[in-house]
Amino acid sequence: MPDLHDYLRDASSSKPPSLSPAQEKFLQQLDIEEMKPGTILRDFQVLLDFIGPGGIEVSPAQKVLSVRALENINRLLSHPIEIQLRRPEFKSYPHIKGLYMLLRSSGLSYIETQGNKHFLRFDPDVLESWNSLNPTERYFNLLEMWLLWGSDETSGDRQTVSDHFRQCLMFWRMTPNRGRTFANYIEQQSLIYSPGMHNVALLELFGCIEVQNGRPEPRKGWRIKKLKRLSWGNILLLFLYRLMYETNEEDKQKYRGRLGVWQSSFQPFFSQWQRNLAIAPQPKFRQGLHIFKVSFASLANNTWRRLAIPADRDLLSLSSAILESVNFEDDELHCFIWTNRLGKTVRVNHPYLQEPPFTTEFAIGDLPLKEGHSMSYLFDFEKGWEFKVELERIEPADSSTEPRILESSGEAPAQYD
């Protein structure tokens, strides 16, 4: 019977092995239910119910759940963990961190700002779509959100891991048939870096591994005593690894940002997978005169400019208008940075940089910013000029087609010493 662990440890292996008849029979006989093959569906619903129709307040910086909320959710999960930390953080609860990453990556939720407070709320259309899915569709949609589109950035991490599938394969390679035992926290440290504690938690929630918890020590977090690979995990990851191996880069780009990438491959075994979660549509182009308040984010002064720019102009035009308003020469590279609806960082670069999208291709009317929200504008990467660019309002378009300065306050610093 093909074993993914043995294949990954054999450096001479090339093409992944096919599933054996026994493994194919296992797939055909497996029914996806709320608590089978793992508890992911039950625990994801716990998170949805806890947030509730009114939403929940999140932290202003990382946009994650409060410690009190984490403690309450942890008690409700199928695999509650015990920790003895004086000051627990969001990452102290890996199961919740993993579930939260799936929630943010799915588009089911978004962050709404009201004054100085931030709230996590549900998109009603996407939530209605989720409620219409059967358990099989929910399971595999969550699996794709994790292994294809999930990013640690959506759960408040600055150092992000985007290739969760590769991390899981590395973990699988290091876990023998008898399992892995950790005598103490020092031996357990390796899991923090590969595959990451939240990926260990998700492997457990999706029914791929079995985790035996130990008693936590004072001032310590989740204690893992033993990990064991399960048959479902070996078959699932072997099946997915073969799919990844046979998928070329063109196909990967074609399916970028969509759910149901693996649907046709799994349908012979799981015919119940007929529908997928309806992803929230991209923001529509917004006509009108966009009014921005631009200030120096890196300086503690009250220097700012209020600029007006038509919706059909591009971000390169906004860059030029910002520099002109502070008497800077436009002789260095730049980029605009903001956080999108899913909590991921979007960076739009100067045309001379290598990585798209570029500021010549992005219109002002395409910006996903809401009134009162802001993005960053970085100019001259060596000197590190950073500006806060806040969208104050959108007014009806007038006859002017050029960006212009509406109001100025304070004297801008010299561009060069």
N, C-alpha and C positions, 0 to 999 in steps of 0.2 A: 504494500500500500504506500503510495507516494507520501512523503513527509516533508513539509516545508523546512523544518529545522535542519534535517539532514542535507537537503538540497542547498540551503544557504551556507552551510559549513563546508561544502565541497567546492573549492575554488575552481576546479576544472569543469564544473557544470556550466552549461550555456543556456539552452532553451529550457524553461521550466517544465516539469512533467505534467501530464494530463491527470485529471482525476481518475481514480480507479472505479470500476463498477460498484464496489461497495460504498465509496464516497458519494457517487452519483445517487445511489439508492437512499443514502442518508439524507441528501438534499430533498429528494422527492417526497420523503416521508415526514419531513420537518414542517410543523405548523407554527407560524409566528403568532404568538399571543402576548398579552400584556406582561406576563412574567416568564416568557420563554422565547428564545433561548437565553436571554438575560432579562434584567429588570429595567432596561433603558426606557421602555414606553411608560411604565408605571412611574418611574422617578422623574421623567421629563414632565409628565402631567402634574406631579407634585409641585414642581417649580412653577408651572403655569397657574395652577390654582392658588398658590401662595401669593403670586404677584396680583392676581385678580383683575377684574374688569376696569378698576379705577387706576391701575398702575401702582408703582412703588418708587419712593425717592431713592436715588443712588448718590454715591459720593461725587463731589464736584470735579475732582481731578481725574480719577480713573474711570468714573461712571460705572462703578460696580456696587454690589449689595453691601449693606452695613453689617457690622459684626453681629448685632442682635438678630438681624434677619438670617444670617448664616447659621447661627446656633439653632434657631427655630426650624429652618429647613432641614438641617442635618438630622434632627430628631425624627423627622417624618420620612426620611429616605429608607429604602430597603437595606442599604448598607451604611448605617450611621457609624461614624468613626469617633473614637475617643481621643482627645488631645489634652495636654496639660500645659498650655501656653498662657502666660500672663497677658500678653497682648496679641491675640490671634489676628491674622490678616485674611484677606480674600483667598490667597493661595494656600492658606492652612487647611482648607477644605477642598481637596482635589476633585471629589465627585461633583460638588456644586460648581467649581470652576469649569469642569468639562461640560456640564449641562448648560451653564451660562454661555459658553462659547458656541454651542449648538443653537441656542436661542437667538443670539445676536447674528450668527452667520446665516440663519434661515430667513431673515427679514420679517419674522413674526413680530419683532419688537423694534422700537426706535427710541431715541432719547429726545425728550422735550424739555426745553429750558424755560423756566418762569422766574424772571428776576435772577436771584443768586442761587436758585434751587434747580436741580435736575431730576427728571422723572423718567422711569422706564415704563413705556406704555405699549399696548398691542396695536398692530395695524389690523383694523376690523376685517378687511377683505382677506388678508392672508390668514388670519385666525379662523375665519369661516371656512377657507379652503382646507386648513389643517383638520378641523373638526369633521370634515366630510370624508377623510381618508380612512381606510381600513388599517388594521394593525400591521399587515405586511407592507403596505405603502408607507406608513409612518416609519417603520423600522429602517427600510432601505433608503428613504429620504434622509433620515438622520445620519445614516452611515455615510452617505455621499457628502453631506454637510461637514462631517468630521474629516474624512480622509481625502476629499477633493478640494473643498472650498474653505475649510476651517482655518482660522488664524488666531494665534494666542493674543494678538493685538486686541481683538474684540473683547477679551476678558481682562484687559488692563495691563498686560505685559508690554514693556518697552522692547525687551529682547524677544522677538517673535520667532516662533517655529511654524513654518507654513507647510512643510512636507511631513505631515503626521504619519502617512503611510510608510515612508522610509524609516522613520523612527521606530515604528511598530515592527518592521522587518528586522531591524538591528536587535531589538529586544527579543524577538522570536529566535534569532540565531544564537543568542547568549543564554537561552533557557532550555536546558536539556529535558529529556522525557521525564526524569524523576522530579523535575521542578528545581527551583532555586530557594535555598534557605538563607536567611540573613540573621546571624547571631546577635547583631547589635546595630545601632544606628549608623556606625561608621561603614559597615558593609552595605547598608541600605542606601548610602549616599549616591551610589552609581545610578540609581533610578531617577534621581533628580535631573540628571543631564541626559539620560537616554533610557526610556523614551520620554521622560517627564512624568511627574506624579499624576497629573491630570490625565495623561494618556494611559497610564496604568489603570486609573479609575474607570476610564471609558472602556478599556478592554474588558474589565470586569462587568460593567453595566451592559455591554453588548453580548455578554455570555461567552467571550473568547478565552478567559482565564478564570481560575479560582484563586481567591486571595484569602489567606489565613492571617488574621490580625493578631498582634501581640499587645501586651500591656504597655501603654506609653510611659515614658519616664518623665520626671518633673522637668518643665520648661521644654518639652519636646512635642512634636506633632505626630502625625499618623505613623503608627508603628506597624510595619509589614513583617510578619514572621516567615511566611512562605508563599511562593507563587507557583502555580501549576498550569501548564497549557492544557486546554480542553479540545476535544475532537472537533467541535464546531469551529473553534478558532483556527485550527490547522487547515480545515477544509475551506473556510471562508477566505483566509489570507492567501492560501495557495491559488484559489480560483481568481481572486483579485490580482494577484501578482502576475498570473498568466494573461489576464486582460490588459494590465499595464504594459506588459512585455510586447503584446501584439498591437497595441495602439500607437500609431505614429503621431508626430507632433502636430500635423495638420488637423487630425481628428480631435486632438486635445483642445486646440484653439477653437474648433467649431462648436464644441460643447461648453466653452468657457462660461461660467456663471449660470449654467442650466442644471436642473435636476432631472433625473431619469437617464443619466449617461450609461449606467449599467443595466437598464431595464430590459432591453432585448436579450441580453446575455443570461439574466436570471429568470426570465419568464418561463422557459421550459421546465424549471423546477418550482417556481412560485408564480402560478398563473393569476394569483390574486393581485399581483402588482400591475394595475391598469392605469392608475392616475398618479400625478405628482403634485406636490405643493405649488400653488400659484405664487410665483415670485412677484414682489411689489414692482410695478413698472418704474422705469427711470423717470426722473422729474421732467416735465414738459418745458420746452423753451418758453421763457417769460419775456414778453415784449415790454418796452418802456425804458425810461431813463433811470438807470441804477445809481443810487446815491450812496457813496462810500465815505466813511470816516477813517482816515489813515493816520496812524501815529507810530512813533518809534517804540517798538516793543522792548528794545534793549537799553533804553535810556529812561532814567527817572525824571522826566520833565513833562511839561504840559504842551509840548509842540505837536500840533496835529493839522491836518488839511481835510477839507470836505470836497470831494470830487464828484462830478457827474459824468457818466459815460453811457452812450446808447447800448442797447442790448445786442446789436449786431456787430459791435466791435469785438476784437479778440483780446485775450489776456496780455498779449504783447503790447497792445495799445494802452492797457491799464498800467502795465509796467512803466512805459514811457511817461505816462501822465504822473505817476507817483514820483518818479525821479525828477521830472521837470518842476514839480511843486516844491521840492526841497533843494533845488539848484544842484543836483548831482549830474555828473556826466554819465551818459549811458554807454559805458565802455567795459562793462564786466558782465559775467553770466548771472542768471537769476532763476528762480523757481517759485511757484505758488504751492502751498501745502494746506490741506484741510482734511477733516475727518468725515468720511461719508456716512450714510445712513446705517451701515452695518458695523460701524465702529472701526473701519480700516482707514489707514492713512492714504490719501491720494496726493501724488506729487506730479505737477505739470511743469515741464522743464523748458528752458531756453532752447531754441531751435538748433544751436550749435552743440548741445549735449547729445549723447548717444541714445538715451532711453526715452521713448515716447510715453505718454502723449506730450505734445509740444504746445507752447503758448500761442503759436500761430494757428493752431487747429481747434482751440477751445474758445467758444464765444461767451461773452458776458452773460447772455440770456440762458446759457446752459449750466451756469453755476447752481449747485444744489443748496446754496445757503438760504436759510430763512432770515427774515428781517430780525435784526438784533444779534445774529450769529456772525462769526468772523473766521477769517483764514489768515495764514502767515505768508508774507512775501519776503523772500531772502534774496539779497543782492550782494554781489562781490563776496564769494564764499571764503576768500582769504581774510578779509576784514570782518565779515560776519554781520553786515547790516541787516537787521530784522525789523519788519514793519507789521503791525497789526492792522488788518484791513477788514473793517466791520461794515456789513451791508445794513444801512439804516432804514432804507425804504426804496420802493420802486414807484416812480411817478409816470404819468402819461408822457409818451414821447412828444418832443417838440421838433422844430424845424432844424435844430442844430444836429450835425452828424459827427462833431469832434468832441473829444473829452475836454472838460474845462474845470477850473478851480472855482468853487462857489464861496469858500470861506477859508481863512487861514488863522492860526493862532500859534504864537511862539516863533522863535528863530531856530532854524535847522542848524545842526552842527556842520562843521566843515567836512567835506567828503574825505579829504586827505590831510594828514597832520602837517 
